[in-house]
Amino acid sequence: MEVTVEHLGALQFEIKARQHAIVSDQPPENGGHDEGMTPPELLLASLGSCAGFYAAQYLRKHKLASEGTRVRVTADKRKDPARLDNFHIEIEAPAALTEQHRAGVENSVHHCLIHNTLLQRRALWSKSRVPPRQRMNRRYHPSLALDAP
């Protein structure tokens, strides 16, 4: 799996995956033009759309209404180091559900690749392509906690 990110100028970046492209930007109060979601918003969007996919899949499998399923994802900003923490996923089905199906929808989120990735505390590697004397490798250990209702 791969995406490429290219700096377009100012605080904008074009993000490409397969034949798709989106722009990431910052709001005006951060010096941007607000022409795209910020990187943290994209992370929340990734988690929400993944959770929504599995929730809708569960609903369809059980012949329940899935169109109009809504997912709200929130997280807290933390410092030292700067990060997102305490992710919360709220899923709203388009129709009333029995307790069994409500639990089924909630459990379906545990199949989400993004959800499961955030639950793991794995190393993240960053590598810069610069002249040999300036080359840097940094290892990050994100402290991500996921709390789904």
C-alpha positions in Angstrom: 0.0 0.0 0.0 1.4 3.4 -0.9 0.5 7.1 -1.2 2.7 9.9 -2.4 2.6 13.4 -1.0 3.9 16.4 -2.8 4.3 20.0 -1.5 2.3 22.4 -3.7 3.5 25.6 -2.0 2.4 27.5 1.1 1.0 24.8 3.4 -0.7 22.7 0.8 0.2 19.2 -0.1 -1.3 16.9 -2.9 -1.9 13.4 -1.7 -2.2 10.7 -4.4 -3.2 7.0 -4.2 -3.9 5.0 -7.3 -5.9 7.3 -9.6 -7.1 9.6 -6.8 -5.8 12.9 -5.5 -6.8 15.2 -2.6 -5.3 18.3 -1.1 -4.3 18.8 2.5 -4.1 22.3 3.8 -4.3 24.3 7.0 -6.9 26.8 8.2 -6.2 30.5 7.8 -5.4 30.8 11.6 -2.5 28.4 10.9 -1.4 30.3 7.8 -3.1 28.1 5.2 -5.9 28.7 2.7 -8.3 26.1 4.1 -8.6 24.3 0.8 -8.4 20.8 2.3 -8.5 18.9 5.5 -5.5 19.0 7.8 -3.4 15.9 8.4 -5.1 15.1 11.7 -8.5 15.5 10.1 -7.4 13.1 7.4 -6.5 10.6 10.0 -9.9 10.9 11.7 -11.5 10.7 8.3 -9.6 7.5 7.5 -10.6 5.9 10.8 -14.3 7.0 10.3 -14.7 5.9 6.8 -13.1 2.5 7.6 -15.4 2.1 10.6 -18.3 3.1 8.5 -17.4 0.6 5.8 -17.5 -2.3 8.3 -20.7 -1.0 10.0 -22.5 -0.7 6.7 -21.2 -4.1 5.7 -22.6 -5.6 8.9 -26.0 -3.9 8.3 -26.2 -5.1 4.7 -25.3 -8.7 5.7 -28.2 -8.7 8.1 -30.6 -7.1 5.6 -30.9 -3.9 7.6 -30.9 -0.3 6.3 -27.3 0.8 5.8 -27.6 3.9 3.5 -27.3 7.0 5.7 -25.1 5.3 8.3 -23.1 8.1 10.0 -19.8 7.9 11.8 -18.4 10.6 14.1 -14.8 10.4 15.2 -13.2 12.6 17.8 -9.8 12.6 19.4 -7.9 14.8 21.9 -4.8 16.8 21.0 -1.9 16.1 23.3 1.5 17.6 23.8 5.0 16.3 24.6 5.1 14.9 22.0 2.4 16.4 19.9 -0.2 13.7 19.0 -3.8 12.6 18.9 -5.1 10.5 21.8 -8.3 9.1 23.1 -10.0 8.3 19.8 -13.8 7.9 20.0 -16.0 6.4 17.3 -19.7 7.0 17.3 -21.8 5.1 14.8 -25.4 6.1 14.1 -27.4 3.6 12.1 -30.2 4.9 9.8 -32.8 2.8 11.6 -33.5 1.5 15.1 -31.5 -1.6 16.0 -32.0 -4.4 18.4 -29.5 -4.7 21.2 -28.0 -7.7 19.3 -27.5 -5.7 16.1 -26.3 -2.6 17.9 -23.6 -4.8 19.5 -22.9 -6.3 16.1 -22.3 -2.9 14.5 -20.0 -1.9 17.3 -18.0 -5.1 17.0 -17.8 -4.8 13.3 -15.4 -1.8 13.8 -12.9 -4.3 15.2 -12.3 -5.5 11.6 -11.3 -2.0 10.5 -7.6 -1.9 9.3 -7.1 1.6 10.6 -8.7 0.9 14.0 -6.5 -2.2 14.4 -3.4 -0.3 13.3 -4.0 2.5 15.8 -4.4 -0.2 18.6 -0.9 -1.5 17.9 2.1 0.3 19.4 4.5 -0.3 16.5 7.5 1.7 15.4 7.1 4.2 12.6 10.1 5.0 10.5 10.9 8.2 8.8 13.7 8.7 6.3 14.9 11.8 4.4 16.6 11.9 1.1 19.3 14.5 1.5 23.0 14.5 0.8 24.9 11.7 2.7 26.4 14.0 5.4 22.9 15.3 6.3 21.0 12.0 6.2 18.7 11.4 9.1 16.7 8.4 10.3 14.2 8.9 13.1 12.2 6.3 14.9 8.8 7.2 16.3 6.8 5.2 18.8 3.3 6.7 18.6 1.3 6.7 21.8 -2.1 6.1 20.4 -5.0 4.9 22.4 -8.3 4.0 20.8 -11.5 4.0 22.8 -14.6 3.0 20.8 -17.9 3.2 22.7 
